[in-house]
Amino acid sequence: MPVGRDATVSYGTIDFVFKNNRTYPIKIKCKSQNGISEIEIKGIKEETEYEVIIESEVTEVLPYSTRYIQTDELPKNEEEIIQKGHNGYKTEAYKILKLNGKIVSKTLLSKDSYNPMQEVIKKGIK
């Protein structure tokens, strides 16, 4: 999933809340097998059906840093990447409702932060 569109798992707590805001009841079918989960939601069409778009945008890039570990296991100035670095991000996710192709609302769903992962490099001193 793109940043800002993933889910957080919080073991030991109920961290997912689902609310049916439709006029009629819905049916939710769930199946998990071999590490894959499938979820199907069925219901009756409403008189007015909106196109729902979930959109996320990166609002800030948080650059990663690099840490060097001096070692005599490598020849002088030779380097070996132990852990590749990754930038972090700040994101915003929005729910956009369209009716007949025109945007009728845009609602902020969440603001999320993803910490950068430091790059670690061994550097030879022999």
C-alpha positions as CSV (number, residue, x, y, z in Angstrom):
1,M,0.0,0.0,0.0
2,P,1.2,3.5,-0.5
3,V,2.3,5.5,2.5
4,G,-0.7,6.8,4.4
5,R,-3.0,4.0,3.3
6,D,-1.7,1.1,5.4
7,A,-3.2,-0.2,8.7
8,T,-1.8,-0.5,12.2
9,V,-2.3,-3.7,14.1
10,S,-2.6,-3.3,17.9
11,Y,-2.6,-6.7,19.5
12,G,-4.6,-7.2,22.7
13,T,-7.1,-4.4,21.8
14,I,-10.0,-3.8,19.5
15,D,-8.6,-1.2,17.1
16,F,-11.0,-1.5,14.2
17,V,-14.5,0.1,14.3
18,F,-16.9,-0.4,11.4
19,K,-20.2,1.6,11.1
20,N,-22.8,0.9,8.5
21,N,-24.0,4.3,7.4
22,R,-26.3,2.8,4.7
23,T,-30.1,2.7,4.8
24,Y,-30.3,-1.1,4.7
25,P,-28.3,-3.8,6.5
26,I,-25.2,-5.1,4.8
27,K,-23.6,-8.6,4.7
28,I,-19.9,-9.0,5.5
29,K,-18.2,-12.2,4.4
30,C,-14.6,-12.9,5.6
31,K,-12.3,-15.7,4.8
32,S,-8.7,-16.3,5.8
33,Q,-6.6,-19.1,4.4
34,N,-2.8,-19.6,3.8
35,G,-2.0,-16.1,5.1
36,I,-4.5,-14.4,2.8
37,S,-7.6,-12.7,4.0
38,E,-10.6,-11.9,1.7
39,I,-13.4,-9.6,2.8
40,E,-16.6,-9.1,0.8
41,I,-19.2,-6.5,1.7
42,K,-22.6,-6.8,0.0
43,G,-25.7,-4.5,0.3
44,I,-28.5,-2.9,-1.6
45,K,-27.8,0.1,-3.8
46,E,-28.9,3.5,-2.4
47,E,-30.9,6.0,-4.5
48,T,-27.9,8.3,-4.6
49,E,-24.6,6.4,-5.0
50,Y,-21.3,8.4,-4.4
51,E,-18.0,7.4,-5.9
52,V,-15.6,7.1,-2.9
53,I,-11.9,7.8,-3.4
54,I,-9.3,7.4,-0.7
55,E,-6.3,9.6,-1.5
56,S,-3.1,10.1,0.4
57,E,-0.3,12.6,-0.1
58,V,3.2,13.0,1.3
59,T,3.4,16.3,3.1
60,E,7.0,15.9,4.3
61,V,10.0,13.6,3.6
62,L,12.1,12.8,6.6
63,P,15.7,11.9,5.4
64,Y,17.5,9.0,6.9
65,S,20.9,9.3,8.6
66,T,24.0,7.1,8.1
67,R,26.0,5.5,11.0
68,Y,29.4,4.1,10.4
69,I,30.9,1.2,12.4
70,Q,34.7,1.0,12.2
71,T,35.9,-2.6,11.8
72,D,39.2,-4.4,11.2
73,E,37.3,-7.1,9.4
74,L,37.4,-5.2,6.2
75,P,40.4,-3.6,4.3
76,K,41.0,0.1,4.9
77,N,38.1,2.3,3.5
78,E,36.2,-0.6,2.2
79,E,32.5,-0.4,3.1
80,E,29.8,-3.0,3.6
81,I,26.1,-1.9,4.1
82,I,24.7,-3.7,7.1
83,Q,21.3,-2.0,7.0
84,K,19.9,0.0,4.1
85,G,18.5,3.4,5.0
86,H,15.0,4.5,4.1
87,N,13.4,8.0,4.3
88,G,10.5,8.6,6.6
89,Y,7.4,10.4,5.7
90,K,4.5,12.6,7.0
91,T,1.3,11.9,5.2
92,E,-2.3,13.0,5.1
93,A,-5.2,10.7,3.9
94,Y,-8.5,12.0,2.6
95,K,-11.9,10.6,1.7
96,I,-13.3,12.2,-1.4
97,L,-16.9,11.8,-2.4
98,K,-17.9,12.4,-6.0
99,L,-21.4,12.6,-7.5
100,N,-21.8,12.5,-11.3
101,G,-18.0,13.0,-11.6
102,K,-17.9,16.2,-9.4
103,I,-16.3,16.4,-6.0
104,V,-18.9,17.1,-3.3
105,S,-16.7,16.6,-0.2
106,K,-13.1,16.0,0.9
107,T,-12.6,14.9,4.5
108,L,-9.3,14.4,6.3
109,L,-9.2,10.8,7.6
110,S,-5.7,10.7,9.2
111,K,-2.3,12.3,9.5
112,D,0.5,9.7,9.9
113,S,4.2,9.7,10.5
114,Y,6.7,7.0,9.3
115,N,10.1,7.3,11.0
116,P,13.2,7.1,8.8
117,M,15.3,3.9,9.1
118,Q,19.0,4.7,9.7
119,E,21.5,3.3,7.3
120,V,24.3,1.3,9.0
121,I,27.7,0.8,7.2
122,K,30.7,-1.1,8.3
123,K,34.0,0.7,7.3
124,G,37.3,-1.0,7.2
125,I,40.3,0.4,9.2
126,K,42.9,-2.3,8.5
